[in-house]
Amino acid sequence: MDTLALAHRWAGGFIGLLLAVLGLSGTLLIYEDAWVRATVPHAADTQVTDTAAIAASVGQLLADPDTRPSSIVLSSAGNGVHRLYYGGEAGAYASQAGEVVTRWTSKWDRVEVWLFDLHHHLLAGETGEAVAGAAALAGLVFVVTGLVLWWRTWRLFSPRPWPRSLSRLAIVQHHRDMGALAAPLLFLALLTGAMMTMRPVSDFVLSPLSSAAQMRAATAPPTVEGGPLAERLDWPAMLGAARARFPDAEFRTIGLPRKPGGLISLRMRQPAEWLPNGRTNVWFEPSTGEIVAVRDALRLPTGSKASNMVYPLHAAKVGGLVYTALMTVTGLVLTLLGTLAVFSFWFASGSAIRWRRRAAARERMAGE
C-alpha cells in the first residue's frame, strides 16, 4: 500500500498540472455558447427551423466559389449563428440570413477557438491529442488508486472546498477527501475523454455492446463516387428531400466535398439523439444534388449508438442545468486537485525540501 501511495504521489506530481489544464479548459468550454451569444452579433437570435429559410441562407453562403466555406455548422437553440469553416484555422460566424458577421484567420483571434484547441489538442495537433488522451487514462488510474488509498482512512472523511492550509498534510487530506467525493463524476469525465481521443479505449469499453468491426462497417462513408461540384445547386429541393426522409430531424451541418469524387454531406439530428449535431446522415451527388445515400442514427448498432452518447456526457450537452452544474464542479475539482497535487509535491513536500537542502549543500561544497 505504501508503494501504491508513493507511485500515486509521484505520478500526480508530474501529470497533475496537465490534468488541471484539461479540467479548467473543459469547464470553460461548457459555456462556449453563452460566450458566443455575448460577443457575436445575432448569436442571441432565435433559431430558424423553416426549411426554405435555412436553404436560402445556405445557398447565399455557398454561392460564390471563391469565398464559400468548406463546411457549415448551422445555428442551434443555444447559438443563433452559423459557424463557417474555411480550412486551416480560418473561420467565420454568419447570421441566419446568410450575412457574415465575424471572421478570423487564426485560432488566436477567437477565445473559444483556441480554448477548444487547447482542450482537445493541447495546441499541438495530433500529438497533443494523443498526450491529452494518455493524461485522461492516467487520470482514471488516479481515481481508482485514490479510492483504494482513501479507504484506509475513510473514518476521517471530512471534505471541504479548500484545504485548511497550504501545508503538505492539509493538502493531502483535502485531496483525499475531495477526490473520493467527486470520484464517480471524475471517472465519467476522464473515461469519456479517453474514449473520444483513443479509439482502442472506445472499442474496449463498447465491445460488450458491439464489435469494433460492426461499428466500423456501420459508420463507414458511402462508396459512391460523386461528380464535380455544380456552380449552383437547388438547396431548397435538396434540404426538402432530406426533410422528407427524416421529417422530425433538425438540420445540423453541411459539408462540401474535400476531394474529387467526394459527396456533399448533411448531418441531421433526430429528437432521440443526444449528440448536438446528430449522426443521421444524408449524402448528395455534388453535380445534381440528388440523394445517393442515407444513414439513420437510430438504426446503428448498439455500440455505435452508445458511442454517440459519449461526447454529450463529456461536454454536459444533456441533463439540463443540474448536470451542467455537476460537470462544472467536476472540472473545477479536477483543476484544483491537479494544481494542488503539483504544488504539494514540488513545493510543500518533504522530498522537495530535502532535495533543496541537498542542492544547497552541494553548492556550498562546490564553493569551498
Contacts in CASP RR format, 6 or more apart in sequence:
PFRMAT RR
TARGET T0000
AUTHOR 0000-0000-0000
METHOD contacts of the structure
MODEL  1
MDTLALAHRWAGGFIGLLLAVLGLSGTLLIYEDAWVRATVPHAADTQVTD
TAAIAASVGQLLADPDTRPSSIVLSSAGNGVHRLYYGGEAGAYASQAGEV
VTRWTSKWDRVEVWLFDLHHHLLAGETGEAVAGAAALAGLVFVVTGLVLW
WRTWRLFSPRPWPRSLSRLAIVQHHRDMGALAAPLLFLALLTGAMMTMRP
VSDFVLSPLSSAAQMRAATAPPTVEGGPLAERLDWPAMLGAARARFPDAE
FRTIGLPRKPGGLISLRMRQPAEWLPNGRTNVWFEPSTGEIVAVRDALRL
PTGSKASNMVYPLHAAKVGGLVYTALMTVTGLVLTLLGTLAVFSFWFASG
SAIRWRRRAAARERMAGE
1 148 0 8 1.000
1 149 0 8 1.000
1 152 0 8 1.000
4 145 0 8 1.000
4 148 0 8 1.000
4 149 0 8 1.000
5 149 0 8 1.000
7 145 0 8 1.000
8 142 0 8 1.000
8 145 0 8 1.000
8 146 0 8 1.000
8 149 0 8 1.000
9 341 0 8 1.000
9 345 0 8 1.000
9 349 0 8 1.000
10 345 0 8 1.000
11 138 0 8 1.000
11 141 0 8 1.000
11 142 0 8 1.000
12 142 0 8 1.000
12 338 0 8 1.000
12 341 0 8 1.000
12 342 0 8 1.000
12 345 0 8 1.000
13 341 0 8 1.000
13 342 0 8 1.000
13 345 0 8 1.000
13 346 0 8 1.000
15 135 0 8 1.000
15 138 0 8 1.000
15 139 0 8 1.000
15 142 0 8 1.000
16 337 0 8 1.000
16 338 0 8 1.000
16 339 0 8 1.000
16 341 0 8 1.000
16 342 0 8 1.000
17 338 0 8 1.000
17 339 0 8 1.000
17 342 0 8 1.000
18 122 0 8 1.000
18 131 0 8 1.000
18 132 0 8 1.000
18 135 0 8 1.000
19 135 0 8 1.000
19 138 0 8 1.000
19 139 0 8 1.000
19 142 0 8 1.000
19 334 0 8 1.000
19 337 0 8 1.000
19 338 0 8 1.000
20 334 0 8 1.000
20 335 0 8 1.000
20 336 0 8 1.000
20 337 0 8 1.000
20 338 0 8 1.000
20 339 0 8 1.000
20 342 0 8 1.000
21 118 0 8 1.000
21 122 0 8 1.000
22 119 0 8 1.000
22 132 0 8 1.000
22 135 0 8 1.000
22 136 0 8 1.000
22 334 0 8 1.000
23 119 0 8 1.000
23 331 0 8 1.000
23 332 0 8 1.000
23 334 0 8 1.000
23 335 0 8 1.000
24 331 0 8 1.000
24 332 0 8 1.000
24 335 0 8 1.000
25 115 0 8 1.000
25 118 0 8 1.000
25 119 0 8 1.000
26 119 0 8 1.000
26 315 0 8 1.000
26 331 0 8 1.000
27 327 0 8 1.000
27 328 0 8 1.000
27 331 0 8 1.000
27 332 0 8 1.000
27 335 0 8 1.000
28 115 0 8 1.000
29 112 0 8 1.000
29 115 0 8 1.000
29 116 0 8 1.000
29 119 0 8 1.000
29 315 0 8 1.000
30 315 0 8 1.000
30 316 0 8 1.000
30 324 0 8 1.000
30 327 0 8 1.000
30 328 0 8 1.000
32 112 0 8 1.000
32 115 0 8 1.000
32 116 0 8 1.000
33 76 0 8 1.000
33 78 0 8 1.000
33 79 0 8 1.000
35 111 0 8 1.000
35 112 0 8 1.000
36 43 0 8 1.000
36 79 0 8 1.000
36 81 0 8 1.000
36 93 0 8 1.000
36 112 0 8 1.000
37 43 0 8 1.000
37 44 0 8 1.000
37 78 0 8 1.000
37 79 0 8 1.000
37 80 0 8 1.000
40 81 0 8 1.000
40 93 0 8 1.000
40 101 0 8 1.000
40 102 0 8 1.000
41 95 0 8 1.000
41 101 0 8 1.000
41 102 0 8 1.000
42 80 0 8 1.000
42 81 0 8 1.000
42 95 0 8 1.000
42 96 0 8 1.000
42 101 0 8 1.000
43 79 0 8 1.000
43 80 0 8 1.000
43 81 0 8 1.000
43 93 0 8 1.000
44 80 0 8 1.000
45 75 0 8 1.000
45 80 0 8 1.000
45 81 0 8 1.000
45 95 0 8 1.000
45 96 0 8 1.000
46 80 0 8 1.000
47 75 0 8 1.000
47 76 0 8 1.000
47 77 0 8 1.000
47 78 0 8 1.000
47 80 0 8 1.000
47 96 0 8 1.000
48 54 0 8 1.000
48 57 0 8 1.000
48 75 0 8 1.000
48 96 0 8 1.000
49 250 0 8 1.000
51 236 0 8 1.000
51 239 0 8 1.000
51 240 0 8 1.000
51 243 0 8 1.000
51 251 0 8 1.000
52 236 0 8 1.000
53 96 0 8 1.000
54 74 0 8 1.000
54 96 0 8 1.000
54 239 0 8 1.000
54 251 0 8 1.000
55 235 0 8 1.000
55 236 0 8 1.000
55 238 0 8 1.000
55 239 0 8 1.000
55 240 0 8 1.000
56 98 0 8 1.000
56 235 0 8 1.000
56 236 0 8 1.000
57 82 0 8 1.000
57 94 0 8 1.000
57 96 0 8 1.000
57 97 0 8 1.000
57 98 0 8 1.000
58 72 0 8 1.000
58 74 0 8 1.000
58 235 0 8 1.000
58 239 0 8 1.000
58 254 0 8 1.000
59 233 0 8 1.000
59 235 0 8 1.000
60 97 0 8 1.000
60 98 0 8 1.000
61 68 0 8 1.000
61 69 0 8 1.000
61 72 0 8 1.000
61 82 0 8 1.000
61 84 0 8 1.000
61 94 0 8 1.000
61 98 0 8 1.000
61 100 0 8 1.000
62 68 0 8 1.000
62 69 0 8 1.000
62 72 0 8 1.000
62 233 0 8 1.000
62 235 0 8 1.000
62 254 0 8 1.000
62 256 0 8 1.000
63 232 0 8 1.000
65 231 0 8 1.000
68 256 0 8 1.000
69 84 0 8 1.000
69 85 0 8 1.000
69 86 0 8 1.000
69 91 0 8 1.000
69 92 0 8 1.000
69 256 0 8 1.000
70 85 0 8 1.000
70 86 0 8 1.000
70 87 0 8 1.000
70 255 0 8 1.000
70 256 0 8 1.000
70 258 0 8 1.000
71 84 0 8 1.000
71 85 0 8 1.000
71 253 0 8 1.000
71 254 0 8 1.000
71 255 0 8 1.000
71 256 0 8 1.000
72 82 0 8 1.000
72 83 0 8 1.000
72 84 0 8 1.000
72 85 0 8 1.000
72 253 0 8 1.000
72 254 0 8 1.000
72 255 0 8 1.000
73 82 0 8 1.000
73 83 0 8 1.000
73 85 0 8 1.000
73 252 0 8 1.000
73 253 0 8 1.000
73 277 0 8 1.000
74 82 0 8 1.000
74 251 0 8 1.000
74 252 0 8 1.000
74 253 0 8 1.000
74 254 0 8 1.000
75 81 0 8 1.000
75 82 0 8 1.000
75 96 0 8 1.000
76 252 0 8 1.000
76 276 0 8 1.000
80 96 0 8 1.000
81 93 0 8 1.000
81 94 0 8 1.000
81 95 0 8 1.000
81 96 0 8 1.000
81 101 0 8 1.000
82 93 0 8 1.000
82 94 0 8 1.000
82 95 0 8 1.000
82 96 0 8 1.000
82 98 0 8 1.000
83 91 0 8 1.000
83 92 0 8 1.000
83 93 0 8 1.000
84 91 0 8 1.000
84 92 0 8 1.000
84 93 0 8 1.000
84 94 0 8 1.000
84 100 0 8 1.000
85 91 0 8 1.000
86 92 0 8 1.000
89 104 0 8 1.000
89 105 0 8 1.000
89 106 0 8 1.000
89 107 0 8 1.000
89 113 0 8 1.000
90 103 0 8 1.000
90 104 0 8 1.000
90 105 0 8 1.000
90 106 0 8 1.000
91 103 0 8 1.000
91 104 0 8 1.000
91 105 0 8 1.000
92 100 0 8 1.000
92 101 0 8 1.000
92 102 0 8 1.000
92 103 0 8 1.000
92 104 0 8 1.000
93 100 0 8 1.000
93 101 0 8 1.000
93 102 0 8 1.000
94 100 0 8 1.000
94 101 0 8 1.000
95 101 0 8 1.000
102 110 0 8 1.000
104 110 0 8 1.000
104 113 0 8 1.000
107 113 0 8 1.000
107 114 0 8 1.000
107 117 0 8 1.000
108 114 0 8 1.000
114 123 0 8 1.000
117 123 0 8 1.000
117 125 0 8 1.000
119 132 0 8 1.000
120 129 0 8 1.000
120 132 0 8 1.000
120 197 0 8 1.000
121 128 0 8 1.000
121 129 0 8 1.000
121 132 0 8 1.000
122 128 0 8 1.000
122 129 0 8 1.000
122 131 0 8 1.000
122 132 0 8 1.000
124 131 0 8 1.000
129 197 0 8 1.000
130 197 0 8 1.000
130 198 0 8 1.000
132 197 0 8 1.000
133 193 0 8 1.000
133 194 0 8 1.000
133 197 0 8 1.000
133 198 0 8 1.000
134 198 0 8 1.000
136 190 0 8 1.000
136 191 0 8 1.000
136 193 0 8 1.000
136 194 0 8 1.000
136 197 0 8 1.000
137 190 0 8 1.000
137 194 0 8 1.000
137 198 0 8 1.000
137 201 0 8 1.000
139 186 0 8 1.000
139 190 0 8 1.000
140 187 0 8 1.000
140 190 0 8 1.000
140 191 0 8 1.000
140 194 0 8 1.000
143 179 0 8 1.000
143 183 0 8 1.000
143 186 0 8 1.000
143 187 0 8 1.000
143 190 0 8 1.000
144 187 0 8 1.000
146 176 0 8 1.000
146 179 0 8 1.000
146 180 0 8 1.000
146 183 0 8 1.000
147 180 0 8 1.000
147 183 0 8 1.000
149 176 0 8 1.000
150 157 0 8 1.000
150 176 0 8 1.000
150 177 0 8 1.000
150 179 0 8 1.000
150 180 0 8 1.000
153 176 0 8 1.000
154 180 0 8 1.000
156 173 0 8 1.000
157 177 0 8 1.000
157 180 0 8 1.000
158 173 0 8 1.000
158 177 0 8 1.000
159 174 0 8 1.000
159 177 0 8 1.000
159 178 0 8 1.000
159 180 0 8 1.000
159 181 0 8 1.000
160 174 0 8 1.000
160 177 0 8 1.000
160 178 0 8 1.000
161 178 0 8 1.000
162 174 0 8 1.000
163 170 0 8 1.000
163 171 0 8 1.000
163 173 0 8 1.000
163 174 0 8 1.000
163 175 0 8 1.000
163 340 0 8 1.000
164 170 0 8 1.000
164 173 0 8 1.000
164 174 0 8 1.000
166 343 0 8 1.000
166 348 0 8 1.000
167 348 0 8 1.000
168 344 0 8 1.000
168 348 0 8 1.000
168 349 0 8 1.000
168 350 0 8 1.000
171 340 0 8 1.000
171 341 0 8 1.000
171 343 0 8 1.000
171 344 0 8 1.000
171 348 0 8 1.000
172 344 0 8 1.000
174 340 0 8 1.000
175 337 0 8 1.000
175 340 0 8 1.000
175 341 0 8 1.000
175 344 0 8 1.000
178 333 0 8 1.000
178 336 0 8 1.000
178 337 0 8 1.000
179 186 0 8 1.000
179 333 0 8 1.000
179 337 0 8 1.000
182 329 0 8 1.000
182 330 0 8 1.000
182 333 0 8 1.000
182 334 0 8 1.000
185 326 0 8 1.000
185 327 0 8 1.000
185 329 0 8 1.000
185 330 0 8 1.000
186 330 0 8 1.000
186 333 0 8 1.000
186 334 0 8 1.000
188 313 0 8 1.000
188 314 0 8 1.000
188 330 0 8 1.000
189 314 0 8 1.000
189 327 0 8 1.000
189 330 0 8 1.000
189 331 0 8 1.000
189 334 0 8 1.000
191 205 0 8 1.000
192 310 0 8 1.000
192 311 0 8 1.000
192 313 0 8 1.000
192 314 0 8 1.000
193 310 0 8 1.000
193 314 0 8 1.000
194 201 0 8 1.000
195 201 0 8 1.000
195 202 0 8 1.000
195 205 0 8 1.000
195 307 0 8 1.000
195 310 0 8 1.000
196 202 0 8 1.000
196 310 0 8 1.000
196 311 0 8 1.000
196 314 0 8 1.000
202 307 0 8 1.000
202 310 0 8 1.000
203 212 0 8 1.000
203 215 0 8 1.000
206 215 0 8 1.000
206 303 0 8 1.000
206 306 0 8 1.000
206 307 0 8 1.000
209 301 0 8 1.000
209 302 0 8 1.000
209 303 0 8 1.000
209 306 0 8 1.000
210 301 0 8 1.000
210 302 0 8 1.000
210 303 0 8 1.000
210 304 0 8 1.000
214 301 0 8 1.000
214 303 0 8 1.000
214 304 0 8 1.000
215 301 0 8 1.000
215 303 0 8 1.000
215 304 0 8 1.000
215 307 0 8 1.000
218 300 0 8 1.000
218 301 0 8 1.000
218 304 0 8 1.000
219 279 0 8 1.000
219 295 0 8 1.000
219 300 0 8 1.000
219 304 0 8 1.000
221 263 0 8 1.000
221 283 0 8 1.000
222 263 0 8 1.000
222 283 0 8 1.000
222 292 0 8 1.000
222 293 0 8 1.000
224 263 0 8 1.000
224 283 0 8 1.000
224 285 0 8 1.000
224 292 0 8 1.000
224 293 0 8 1.000
225 261 0 8 1.000
225 262 0 8 1.000
226 257 0 8 1.000
226 261 0 8 1.000
226 262 0 8 1.000
226 263 0 8 1.000
226 285 0 8 1.000
226 286 0 8 1.000
226 287 0 8 1.000
226 292 0 8 1.000
227 260 0 8 1.000
227 261 0 8 1.000
227 262 0 8 1.000
227 285 0 8 1.000
227 286 0 8 1.000
227 287 0 8 1.000
228 260 0 8 1.000
228 286 0 8 1.000
228 287 0 8 1.000
229 256 0 8 1.000
229 257 0 8 1.000
229 264 0 8 1.000
229 286 0 8 1.000
229 287 0 8 1.000
230 286 0 8 1.000
230 287 0 8 1.000
230 288 0 8 1.000
230 289 0 8 1.000
233 264 0 8 1.000
233 289 0 8 1.000
234 289 0 8 1.000
237 289 0 8 1.000
238 264 0 8 1.000
238 266 0 8 1.000
238 284 0 8 1.000
238 289 0 8 1.000
238 291 0 8 1.000
239 251 0 8 1.000
239 266 0 8 1.000
241 282 0 8 1.000
241 291 0 8 1.000
242 249 0 8 1.000
242 251 0 8 1.000
242 266 0 8 1.000
242 268 0 8 1.000
242 282 0 8 1.000
242 291 0 8 1.000
243 249 0 8 1.000
245 282 0 8 1.000
245 291 0 8 1.000
245 294 0 8 1.000
246 268 0 8 1.000
246 270 0 8 1.000
246 280 0 8 1.000
246 282 0 8 1.000
246 296 0 8 1.000
248 270 0 8 1.000
248 271 0 8 1.000
249 268 0 8 1.000
249 269 0 8 1.000
249 270 0 8 1.000
249 271 0 8 1.000
249 280 0 8 1.000
250 268 0 8 1.000
250 269 0 8 1.000
250 270 0 8 1.000
251 266 0 8 1.000
251 268 0 8 1.000
252 267 0 8 1.000
252 268 0 8 1.000
252 269 0 8 1.000
252 276 0 8 1.000
252 277 0 8 1.000
252 278 0 8 1.000
253 265 0 8 1.000
253 266 0 8 1.000
253 267 0 8 1.000
253 277 0 8 1.000
254 264 0 8 1.000
254 265 0 8 1.000
254 266 0 8 1.000
254 267 0 8 1.000
255 264 0 8 1.000
255 265 0 8 1.000
255 266 0 8 1.000
256 264 0 8 1.000
256 286 0 8 1.000
257 263 0 8 1.000
257 264 0 8 1.000
257 286 0 8 1.000
261 286 0 8 1.000
262 286 0 8 1.000
263 283 0 8 1.000
263 284 0 8 1.000
263 285 0 8 1.000
263 286 0 8 1.000
263 292 0 8 1.000
263 293 0 8 1.000
264 283 0 8 1.000
264 284 0 8 1.000
264 285 0 8 1.000
264 286 0 8 1.000
264 289 0 8 1.000
265 281 0 8 1.000
265 282 0 8 1.000
265 283 0 8 1.000
265 284 0 8 1.000
266 281 0 8 1.000
266 282 0 8 1.000
266 283 0 8 1.000
266 284 0 8 1.000
267 277 0 8 1.000
267 278 0 8 1.000
267 279 0 8 1.000
267 280 0 8 1.000
267 281 0 8 1.000
268 278 0 8 1.000
268 280 0 8 1.000
268 281 0 8 1.000
268 282 0 8 1.000
269 275 0 8 1.000
269 276 0 8 1.000
269 277 0 8 1.000
269 278 0 8 1.000
269 280 0 8 1.000
270 278 0 8 1.000
270 280 0 8 1.000
270 297 0 8 1.000
270 298 0 8 1.000
272 298 0 8 1.000
273 279 0 8 1.000
273 280 0 8 1.000
273 297 0 8 1.000
273 298 0 8 1.000
273 308 0 8 1.000
274 308 0 8 1.000
274 309 0 8 1.000
274 312 0 8 1.000
274 313 0 8 1.000
274 317 0 8 1.000
274 318 0 8 1.000
275 297 0 8 1.000
275 308 0 8 1.000
275 309 0 8 1.000
275 311 0 8 1.000
275 312 0 8 1.000
275 317 0 8 1.000
276 311 0 8 1.000
276 312 0 8 1.000
276 317 0 8 1.000
278 297 0 8 1.000
278 308 0 8 1.000
279 295 0 8 1.000
279 297 0 8 1.000
279 300 0 8 1.000
279 304 0 8 1.000
279 308 0 8 1.000
280 294 0 8 1.000
280 295 0 8 1.000
280 296 0 8 1.000
280 297 0 8 1.000
280 298 0 8 1.000
281 293 0 8 1.000
281 294 0 8 1.000
281 295 0 8 1.000
281 297 0 8 1.000
282 291 0 8 1.000
282 293 0 8 1.000
282 294 0 8 1.000
282 295 0 8 1.000
283 291 0 8 1.000
283 292 0 8 1.000
283 293 0 8 1.000
283 294 0 8 1.000
284 290 0 8 1.000
284 291 0 8 1.000
284 292 0 8 1.000
285 291 0 8 1.000
285 292 0 8 1.000
297 305 0 8 1.000
297 308 0 8 1.000
298 305 0 8 1.000
300 308 0 8 1.000
309 318 0 8 1.000
311 317 0 8 1.000
312 318 0 8 1.000
315 327 0 8 1.000
316 323 0 8 1.000
316 324 0 8 1.000
316 326 0 8 1.000
316 327 0 8 1.000
316 328 0 8 1.000
345 351 0 8 1.000
345 352 0 8 1.000
346 352 0 8 1.000
END
